[in-house]
Amino acid sequence: MQLKISEEMLDAIHHAGHVPEDIRRRFAGIAPVAGSQPAQFLLTLSDDEAMELSELLQWHVRSDPATGSPTPETAPYAAIIQAISDRQF
């Protein structure tokens, strides 16, 4: 599975805690998408790794009690989860 992620999403995954080594190795292979504006990056994962990352990032998402939406700080994690979900179906 290949995901195009934004710079904000890229920064978020590098700051996620408790990421297993197999997923961290995939982060090292993230490459910029040539000519993309705004800048985008390509993250390649197996289906199992994508599910593992999605489940891990769910622990990082916090919702604003007033709106039910992810907080601004955790919105990039929610965006990655959504991108993975969109690619799986």
N, C-alpha and C positions, 0 to 999 in steps of 0.2 A: 504494500500500500504506500502510495506517495501522497504526502500532504503538502500543500503550499501554505506556509505560515508567514505571518507578518513579523516585523522586527520586535513588536511588543510581545507577541507570542513566543518568539525565540528567547527573549530576555526572561520571560516567565518560566520556561522549562529549565533554563539554566539555574534558576533560583528555587526550583521545587525540591523539597526535602524527601529523603528516604527513597531515592530512585535506584533501582537495582542496577548492577554493573552492566548487564546485557543491554539495557535501555540507554545507559550513559554512553556506551560505545556507539550507539546509533546517533546520539547527539553530536559526537565528534565528526560524523560524516555529513552533517547538514551543509548544504551548498547553496550559495545565492542563485536565484533564477536570473539569468542574463536578461538585461533590458527591462526588468519589471519596475514600474513606478506606481505607487511607492514600492520600496524594496520588499521583495518576498524571498523566502528561503524554502528549499525542498528537504523535507524530512521523510526518509524511507524507513518503513517498519513492516515486519511481517504482520499478519492478522492477529496472531497471538500477542505480539509486542504492542500492537495498537490497543488491544483490549486491556492489557496490563497497564499501559500508560493512562488510558482513560479511567480505569478504576483508581489508580493512584491519585490522579489529579482531582477526582471527585472529593477527596479528603481535603483538598486545598480551597475549594470553592466555599465562599461565605455569602449568604444572602442578606440584602438590606431588608429589615423587618417591615419597613413601610411600603416597599414596592414588590418584594419577593424576587427581585432581580439580583444577579450577582453584584457584589460591591465592586467599585472601580478597580480596586487592587486585585480582585480575583477574577474579573471578567476575562482576562486572557486565558486562564485555565478553562473556564467555561467554553470559550471559543474553540479551544483545541478539542475538548470533549465533543462538541457539536460537529466539528470537522471530521473527526473519526467516525462518529455515528452516521453522518451523511455519506461517507465513503463505504460504509459496511452494508448499506441498504440500497 
